[in-house]
Amino acid sequence: MREARVGQPITIGEITVVPLENVMVFKADNDSGHSLYFSLTPIGVALRTSQKRWAIDIDGNDVPLENYLQEFDTLGQVLDSL
C-alpha cells in the first residue's frame, strides 16, 4: 500500500512549510507468521507566505505547485486554511 500524504505544516517566521511525503506499508505472510515494513519518504515541500505559494522537491528544485496539488488530494485545502 502506498499513500501520498500531506504532513503537519510548520511556520517559521512568515513562511509556512508543508511537508509532502509517501508512506508505504509492506505486508508479508508466511508459515512462521506475518511481517510488516513501514517506510516514510519525503517528496518535497509546499511553501506559503501571505503573498506567494510555491513548491520545491526533495532535491531543492522548483516544482509547479499544480503538480503537487494533483498528487496530494488535501494540499489545496491545507494551503487555503493557513
N, C-alpha and C positions, 0 to 999 in steps of 0.2 A: 504494500500500500504506500502511495506517495501523496503527500498533501503539501501544496504551496500555501504558506500562511503568512499573515502579517503579524509581526512581533509587537511588543509593547513600545509605544512611542516614548522617546526621551527628549526633553527640552534642555538645550544648552544655550544660555543667553537668549537670543532672538530666533535661533534655528531649532526646529523640531526635526528629529531624526526618527524615521520609521523603518525598523529592520524588516527585511524580507527574507524568508527562509524556506527551505524544503525540509519536511520531516518525513522520514522513511521508516517503515516498520517491516521487518522480515520475520516470517514465522516458518519454522521447520518442524515437522512431526516425524518421529522415527520410533523404532521399537523400544528405545530406552526412555522416551519422554518427548518433551517439547522444548524447543529453543526459540528465543526471541532476540532480535537485534534491533536497536533503535539508532537512528542517525539524524542529526540536525546539521544542515549545511547552510551557511549564509549565502544568499544570492546577490544581494545588493541592498541599497537603502533608497527610500524616498525622502526628500528633504522639503521643508516648508518654512518660509518666513511670511511675514504679513504681506509681502509684495510678490513673492515668487514661489513656484513649486517645480521641482526637478528631480531627477533620479541618477544614481551612479551605481554601476555594477561592482562586484567584489574586487575587481582589478583596478578600480578608480576611474573607469571610462564612463563618460556621459552616455546615458541610455534615454531614448524617448520615453517620457513618463507614460505615454499611451500604451507602450508595450507592457509595462508592469500593471497598469490598470486593467488590461485584458487578462493577464495571467493570475492576478490576485483579486478575487471577487470583492473583498471588503475594503480594498485600499482606498477607493474613492470616498467611501463613507468615512473612513478614519481621517483622511486628509481634510474633508469638509467639516468634520467635527472639531478640529483643532483651532 
